[in-house]
């Protein structure tokens, strides 16, 4: 089913959101339909009839939280067939501004820090105590990234983690200035090849500062050739 978008609606909707670059429009589908979004990637969307259950691996938006770009980034996937420069934003996109509300309605989308890592990427310089970027998952198959390290290594004073979807796809990022921030999970919902760029600054008991890093390390089981 194709969504119906009326340009006049967006002139009014711009005043309804405090998020720069977005407008809210609940009428991106035809009359009698409502939008749903794919939970395993950043671009999937589907209109379903009002009151109808979403298909498997799709979910409803929180009420009042269906945004479109005013001026979409270059290359952003087009959402309509009527020639208007309007783009719907899937909540898995790192630019979606109301993810906390999505998790409140769908707690199964949250990352599970207790799950076993799918894979671990050792940071450089490699050694017996080198930290790792661990890749976990939630109950719907999204990947969740965090730093793991031995407490004997020292005290974390800065952490930066960036996950890229290859071929000019979205970018997910998190940074912090202590242990707790480095342990926090970064949720990434992509079914495409992903790479990780990361740095972890650790100070040992003698005050020596060591920087561990990764540069565009591929994430196993996400790329066809790896």
N, C-alpha and C positions, 0 to 999 in steps of 0.2 A: 504494500500500500504506500502511495506517495504522500508526503506531508504537504499541507497547504500553508503557504506563508504569505501574509499580507503586509506589504511594506509600511502601511499607515500605522499598524499596531506598534511597530518598533519605535516610532517617534515618541509615543507616550511611554512605552515601557522603560526607556532609558532612565527615567527618574525614579524607578522602583528599586534599583540596586545600588548598593554602595561600593561595588567592586568595579574598579576602572576597567574599561574595555569590554564589559559584558552588558547585555540586556536580558531581561527575563521575559519569556513568552511561553505560555502554557498551551498555545494553539498551533504547535508546529505540525500536528497531524490533522487529518480531515475531521469534520464534525462527527461526533459519536465515537471518536478514537482517542487514545492517549499514548504518549511515547514511552518506550522502554529502552533499556541500554544493555549492551553485552557486558557480562561481568569478567570476561577473560581477556579483553583487549581494549584498546583506547578509542576505537572508531565505530564499533558495531551499534546499530540502532534499529528499532522496529516499532511500528505503530500497531496497537492491538485495540479491539473494541472495548469501550467502557465496561468495566466490571469483569472482563475476561482475564484469566490468569496468564501471566507472561510465559513464554516458552522456556524450556530448560536453558539455563545459563543466561537468562535475561532477568532484569528487575525493573520495578517502577522507580521513577525519581521521587525524592521527597516532595511533598506538595509545595508549589511555588518556587521550585529550584530547577527549572528547565532553562538554562541560559544559552544564548548564542553570542558569538563574537560581533562587536561593532566593526572593528577593523581586524580581521583574522590575520595571524602570522602567514608569511609567504609559504605556499605549499600546503596549507591546511586543507583537509579533505572537504569537498563541497557537499552540502547537505540537501540541496533542492534542485528541481528540474525546471524552474520557471525563470532562470536567468538572474535572480536577485543575488546580491553579494551577502548572503546570510549563512551562518555556519553553526550548527548545533554542537554542544560540547558534552561528550561522554564523561561521566564522573571519574572514570579511570584516568582521564587526561590529567597530568600533573597541574594544569592550570585551573582545574575545576575548584571553585572556592568554598564549597560546602560539604567537604568529605565527612566531617564530624557528624553531620546530620544524616548522611547516608549510613554510617556505621551504627548510629542510634536506632535506625529502623532495621538494619541488617547486620547484627553483631557477628554473623558468620564470616563477614568480609574482613574483620580485623585480623591482624597477624597474631599467630600463636607462638609466643617466645619459648614455649616448652617443647615444641615439636623438634624432631631430629633434623639436622641440616641435610639438605639434598646434596650439597657439595660445599667444599671449603676452598678458598683461594688464598694461598700463602703469600704474604706481602714481602717485599724486598727492602733491605738485604735479608736473605734467608738465613736462618739459624735455628738452633734448638728451641728458642723461645719466641721466634718471630710470630707476630700477630696474624690473624686471618680475617678475611671477609667471609662470613658464613651466609649461605643462601638457604632459607627455610621456606615454608609454604603455609598457607591457610587452608580452610576447609573447602574452598572452591577452586583451589589450584593456583592462586596468585603467589608470586614469589616475594619473599620478605628478606631484606638484607640488613646485616648488622656487623659490627666489629666484635671479635673475640680475641682474648689474649690472657696470658698467665699473669696473675697478680704479682709474681716475682719479677716481672719485666719492669715495673715501676708505675708511675702515675701519669695518666693521660692528661695532657694539657690542651690538646686541640685535635679535632677529628673532622675530616671532610670526605664525603662519600657522594659520588655521582654515578648514576646508571643511565646509559644511553641506549635507546632503541636504534639499531643501525639503519643506514639509508635515510638519514635526515629525519628520523622519528623523534618522539618526545624525549625529554630529559627529566629525570627525577633526582632531587638533591636533598642532602641534609648536612648540617654542620653543628659542631658543639665545642665546648671549652672544658669538659670534664668527663669523668668516667660514665656517669649516668647518661649523658647525651650520646656518647659513643655506643652504648648498649642499646639505645632505642632502635626499633625496627623501622626500616624504610620499605613501605609496601609498593610493589611494582606490578601492574596488571598488563602484561604484554604477552602475545603469542609469537613475537618475532625475536630475531637474534639480538642479544643484549651484550654490552660490554660495561666493565666497571673501571672507573678511575677513582683512586682513593689515596688519602694520606692520613697517618696517625702519628702525632708527636708525643713521645713518651720521655719523661724525666726519671732517671734512676735515683737511688738513694744517695749517690754522690753529687747529684745535681747535673749530671751529664744528660744532654738532650739528644735523642735519636729520632730521626724521621723515617718511618716506614711508608712504603708507597706501592701503588699499582698504577699502571698506565694502560688503559683500554684493554684490560684482560677480558677475554671472552668468557661468558657464563656457560658452563657445560650444560648440555641437553636443551639449549635454546637455539643453537645454530645447526643447520643441516649438515655442515661439514665438521662438526666438533661434538 
